[in-house]
């Protein structure tokens, strides 16, 4: 295997492993202004990997389903999951 190909593979693996962890350093990551808002938890925990969701615009069941999917993908303290669960609109 050539040196260039090996370096490409190593770079790809490193980027894949650190992608979301580096979210605050990439374009589109939440700013410090967003982190001070009532939805700062959404900006900090969601905005590093994808667009910040708007749970108040979703039916409660849809927001709960989104949280369940994300719960399988990432680890957060139970208190943060509880806080996120309260952000959805009432049915």
C-alpha positions in Angstrom: 0.0 0.0 0.0 1.4 3.4 -0.9 2.2 6.0 1.7 -0.4 8.5 0.3 -3.1 5.9 0.4 -2.2 4.9 4.0 -2.3 8.6 5.1 -5.7 9.0 3.5 -7.1 6.0 5.3 -5.6 7.2 8.7 -7.1 10.7 8.1 -10.5 9.3 7.2 -10.6 7.1 10.4 -9.5 10.0 12.6 -12.1 12.3 11.1 -14.8 9.7 11.4 -14.0 9.1 15.1 -13.9 12.8 16.1 -16.5 14.3 13.8 -19.2 15.2 16.4 -16.7 15.8 19.1 -15.2 18.6 17.0 -18.7 20.1 16.3 -18.0 23.4 18.1 -15.1 24.1 15.9 -16.8 23.7 12.5 -18.8 26.1 10.5 -22.4 26.1 11.5 -21.7 25.1 15.1 -23.7 26.9 17.8 -22.3 30.3 18.8 -21.8 31.3 22.4 -24.8 33.6 22.1 -27.0 30.5 21.4 -25.6 28.7 24.4 -27.0 31.4 26.8 -30.6 31.0 25.6 -33.2 28.8 27.2 -32.6 26.3 24.4 -28.8 26.4 25.0 -28.9 22.7 25.8 -30.2 22.1 22.3 -27.5 24.3 20.8 -24.7 22.6 22.8 -25.8 19.0 22.5 -27.5 18.9 19.1 -26.1 21.7 17.0 -22.6 20.3 16.8 -23.7 17.4 14.6 -26.8 18.6 12.8 -29.3 21.5 12.6 -30.7 22.6 15.9 -34.2 21.0 16.2 -37.3 23.0 17.1 -39.2 20.7 19.4 -42.0 23.3 20.0 -42.8 23.0 16.3 -43.2 19.2 16.5 -46.0 17.1 17.8 -45.0 15.7 21.2 -44.9 12.1 19.9 -42.5 13.1 17.1 -40.2 14.9 19.6 -40.2 11.9 21.9 -39.4 9.6 19.0 -36.5 11.9 17.9 -35.1 11.8 21.5 -35.4 8.0 21.6 -33.4 7.7 18.3 -30.7 10.1 19.7 -30.6 8.3 23.0 -29.4 5.2 21.2 -26.6 7.2 19.5 -25.2 9.3 22.3 -24.7 9.5 26.0 -25.9 12.4 28.1 -26.6 12.7 31.8 -30.1 11.7 32.7 -30.8 15.2 33.9 -30.1 16.5 30.3 -32.4 13.9 28.7 -35.1 15.0 31.2 -34.6 18.7 30.3 -34.7 17.9 26.6 -37.9 15.9 27.0 -39.7 18.9 28.6 -39.0 21.1 25.5 -41.6 19.4 23.2 -45.0 20.9 22.8 -47.9 19.6 24.8 -50.5 17.4 23.0 
